[in-house]
Amino acid sequence: MDRIDFKNTDIENINKLRYDYIDEIAVHVQDYIEEGITTYNGKCVLISDGEKEIGYVCIGTYDYYKDIILEYYVMPEYRHFSAAIVNSIKNNFNCAGWFVNTQDRISLPVMMELNLNYVINGYIFSYNKSNNKEVFENSRMIFSLSRIEEIDHIYNIITQDNFYTGGDKDTVIERIKEKVFFSFYYDDELVGVGFKDILKRTPKFADIGMVVDSKFRNKGFGTLILKNLIKECIESQITPTACCEKDNFISRKTLENVGFYIDGCLLLADFNQYSTIKKLNSSTHIVKE
């Protein structure tokens, strides 16, 4: 390939290529790209060979990690140049690393070809529908869409242990209006918050999750919230999916207890021989072994 050109653009201008990417990998696609670009001022870049557009790359922040390739796609006839293209992206945009979904058969082989150091950042879960069980009613429980007047209590719960990184209270209010958040009361106390976030690019799927107030943990409330979220999805003919960080053993166990299974991993690959990947507010996270 004689020439690789890059052109900054916005997320709307790469939509056709992005749907080609989704059609090809044929899996549900998480919305961390949008968050990493819009919330943290990331960028979208069109890739061309000097004559026509052949792909795109999205660069931004995920889970506090800066300057990370979040999504990469080139047309099939240019795939054999991918190692050179990714190296050019790294050098032109000072990328520290690459966030790769193991279900992404476009990016994963290139990451392996470049022999990059990586760590498992998290797990992707799919739901076993044959495990679906009835949610028993209990007069002591109330599970309902969150209301704006609950915002202070909700925000206090979801920001415990840095669970929520998607924005400030105003952002959460907008998400409440979009019917993403659910409140779970037990004996008239708000003990936890769940979310059902329909994936923008694969809307037959919804990313679900929950956080329980630290005062009420280890009492089975997380399981109850997840069961109710699964019921909401099934009744809406939406397939629930989930993610959790590698070290969050409690969330992993809770997800598996309600019928989820690990279907992929989220890898954080390092472009440098000795890591320069940093969290926004911490020291080096990946080390060379």
C-alpha positions in Angstrom: 0.0 0.0 0.0 1.7 3.2 -1.2 -0.2 5.7 0.7 -2.3 6.0 3.9 -4.2 9.2 4.6 -6.2 10.3 7.6 -9.1 12.8 7.8 -10.7 13.9 11.0 -14.5 13.7 10.9 -17.5 13.2 13.2 -19.2 10.1 14.2 -22.2 10.6 11.8 -19.9 10.6 8.8 -18.6 7.1 9.5 -22.0 5.5 10.1 -22.2 3.5 6.9 -18.7 2.0 7.5 -19.6 1.3 11.1 -22.7 -0.7 10.0 -20.6 -2.6 7.6 -18.3 -3.4 10.5 -21.3 -4.6 12.6 -22.7 -6.7 9.8 -19.4 -8.4 9.4 -18.6 -9.3 13.0 -22.2 -10.2 13.6 -22.2 -9.7 17.3 -23.8 -7.1 19.6 -21.7 -4.0 19.8 -21.3 -2.1 23.1 -21.8 1.7 23.2 -18.5 2.5 24.9 -17.3 4.0 21.6 -20.0 6.8 21.7 -19.2 7.5 25.4 -15.4 7.5 24.8 -15.8 10.0 21.9 -18.6 12.3 23.0 -18.0 12.4 26.8 -14.2 12.6 26.7 -13.7 14.5 23.4 -12.3 11.7 21.4 -12.0 11.6 17.6 -13.2 9.8 14.5 -10.9 9.5 11.6 -11.5 8.3 8.1 -8.8 6.2 6.5 -8.1 6.4 2.7 -5.5 5.2 0.2 -5.3 8.6 -1.3 -8.1 8.0 -3.7 -11.0 6.5 -1.7 -12.1 5.9 1.8 -11.2 2.4 3.0 -12.0 2.4 6.7 -12.1 4.4 9.9 -10.7 4.5 13.4 -12.2 5.8 16.6 -9.7 7.1 19.3 -10.7 8.2 22.7 -11.0 7.3 26.4 -12.5 4.2 28.0 -12.8 3.5 31.7 -10.3 6.3 32.4 -7.7 5.1 29.9 -6.6 7.9 27.5 -5.6 7.9 23.8 -6.9 4.4 23.1 -8.0 3.0 19.7 -11.6 2.1 20.5 -12.8 0.8 17.1 -10.9 -0.1 13.9 -12.3 -1.1 10.5 -10.9 -1.4 7.0 -12.5 -3.0 4.0 -11.7 -6.7 3.4 -9.5 -6.0 0.3 -7.2 -3.9 2.5 -6.9 -6.2 5.5 -3.5 -7.5 4.5 -2.2 -4.0 5.1 -3.8 -3.8 8.5 -0.5 -4.1 10.5 1.0 -1.1 8.6 -2.3 0.9 8.9 -2.5 0.4 12.7 1.1 1.3 13.1 0.5 4.5 11.1 -2.5 5.3 13.3 -0.4 4.8 16.4 2.3 7.1 15.2 0.1 9.8 13.7 -2.2 10.1 16.8 0.2 9.1 19.6 -2.0 6.2 20.6 -1.0 4.5 23.8 -3.0 1.3 23.2 -5.9 -0.5 21.7 -9.1 -1.7 23.2 -10.0 -5.0 21.5 -13.0 -7.2 21.8 -12.1 -10.9 21.3 -15.4 -11.3 19.3 -14.0 -8.8 16.8 -12.4 -11.0 14.2 -11.2 -7.9 12.3 -9.1 -6.4 15.0 -8.0 -9.4 17.1 -5.8 -11.0 14.3 -4.0 -7.7 13.8 -3.3 -7.3 17.5 -1.8 -10.8 17.5 0.2 -10.1 14.4 1.7 -7.0 16.0 2.6 -9.2 19.1 1.3 -6.6 21.5 1.4 -7.0 25.3 -2.1 -7.0 26.7 -4.2 -7.6 29.7 -7.8 -8.7 30.1 -9.7 -5.7 31.1 -13.2 -7.3 31.4 -15.6 -10.0 30.3 -18.5 -9.9 27.9 -21.5 -12.0 28.9 -24.3 -13.5 26.9 -27.6 -14.7 28.3 -28.8 -18.3 28.2 -32.5 -17.9 27.5 -33.2 -21.5 28.5 -32.3 -20.4 32.1 -35.0 -17.8 32.2 -37.0 -18.2 35.4 -40.1 -16.5 36.7 -39.6 -13.5 39.0 -41.6 -14.0 42.1 -43.6 -11.0 43.4 -42.9 -9.7 46.9 -45.0 -7.0 48.5 -41.8 -5.7 50.2 -40.1 -5.0 46.8 -40.8 -2.2 44.3 -39.0 -2.3 41.0 -39.8 0.6 38.6 -38.4 3.2 36.2 -36.4 5.8 38.1 -37.8 9.3 38.6 -36.0 12.6 38.3 -36.9 13.5 41.9 -34.8 10.5 43.0 -31.6 11.9 41.3 -29.6 12.8 44.4 -30.1 9.4 45.9 -29.5 7.6 42.6 -26.4 9.5 41.8 -25.0 8.8 45.3 -25.5 5.1 44.8 -24.2 4.8 41.2 -21.0 6.7 41.8 -20.0 4.5 44.7 -16.7 2.7 43.9 -16.5 4.6 40.6 -19.2 2.4 39.2 -20.6 5.1 36.9 -18.3 7.0 34.6 -20.8 8.3 32.1 -21.1 11.9 33.2 -22.5 14.3 35.8 -25.9 14.6 37.4 -27.4 16.4 34.3 -26.3 13.4 32.2 -27.9 11.0 34.6 -31.1 13.0 34.5 -31.2 12.7 30.7 -30.6 9.0 31.0 -33.6 8.8 33.5 -35.7 10.6 30.9 -34.6 8.0 28.3 -35.9 5.3 30.7 -32.5 3.7 31.2 -32.4 3.6 35.0 -34.6 1.5 37.3 -35.0 2.0 41.1 -35.2 -1.0 43.4 -36.9 -0.4 46.8 -37.1 -2.9 49.6 -39.2 -2.0 52.7 -39.5 1.6 51.2 -35.7 2.1 51.1 -33.9 2.6 47.8 -31.3 -0.2 48.0 -30.0 -0.3 44.5 -30.2 0.9 40.9 -30.4 -1.1 37.7 -29.9 0.0 34.1 -31.2 -1.3 30.8 -29.3 0.5 28.0 -30.5 -0.5 24.5 -27.5 -0.6 22.3 -27.6 2.1 19.7 -26.2 0.2 16.8 -27.6 -3.2 17.7 -31.0 -2.3 19.2 -32.1 -5.9 19.6 -29.7 -6.1 22.5 -29.5 -4.2 25.8 -26.6 -3.9 28.1 -27.9 -4.4 31.7 -26.2 -4.0 35.0 -26.8 -2.9 38.6 -25.2 -1.3 41.6 -26.4 -1.9 45.2 -25.9 0.7 47.9 -22.9 -0.3 50.0 -25.1 -0.4 53.1 -27.2 -3.2 51.6 -24.7 -5.5 49.8 -24.3 -9.2 50.3 -28.1 -9.6 50.9 -29.1 -10.9 47.5 -30.5 -7.6 46.2 -28.1 -7.5 43.2 -29.6 -10.9 42.0 -33.1 -9.6 42.4 -32.4 -6.4 40.4 -30.8 -8.4 37.6 -33.7 -10.9 37.4 -36.1 -7.9 37.1 -34.0 -6.4 34.4 -33.9 -9.6 32.5 -37.7 -9.8 32.7 -37.9 -6.3 31.3 -35.8 -7.3 28.4 -37.6 -10.5 27.6 -41.0 -8.8 27.7 -39.7 -6.2 25.3 -38.3 -8.9 23.0 -34.7 -7.6 23.6 -31.7 -9.8 24.4 -29.9 -8.9 27.6 -26.1 -8.7 27.6 -23.6 -7.6 30.2 -20.0 -6.7 30.9 -17.9 -6.6 34.0 -14.3 -5.9 34.9 -12.0 -8.8 35.2 -11.4 -8.4 39.0 -15.1 -7.8 39.9 -15.6 -11.4 41.1 -18.9 -10.6 42.9 -20.5 -9.1 39.7 -19.2 -12.1 37.7 -20.7 -14.6 40.1 -24.0 -12.7 40.3 -24.3 -12.6 36.5 -23.5 -16.3 36.2 -26.1 -17.1 38.9 -28.9 -15.5 36.9 -28.0 -17.2 33.6 -25.2 -15.3 32.0 -22.0 -16.9 30.7 -18.7 -15.4 29.5 -18.8 -15.1 25.7 -15.7 -12.9 25.1 -13.1 -10.7 26.7 -12.2 -7.1 26.5 -8.5 -6.7 26.0 -6.4 -3.7 26.6 -3.3 -3.9 24.4 -0.1 -1.8 24.8 1.6 -0.3 21.8 4.9 0.2 23.7 7.6 -2.2 24.8 7.3 -0.7 28.2 3.8 0.5 29.0 2.8 4.1 28.8 -0.9 3.4 29.2 -2.2 5.5 32.1 -5.4 6.0 33.8 -6.5 9.6 33.9 -5.8 9.9 37.6 -3.4 7.0 38.4 0.0 5.5 37.5 0.9 3.0 34.9 -1.6 0.2 34.7 0.0 -2.4 32.4 3.5 -3.8 32.8 5.6 -5.8 30.5 6.1 -9.3 31.8 
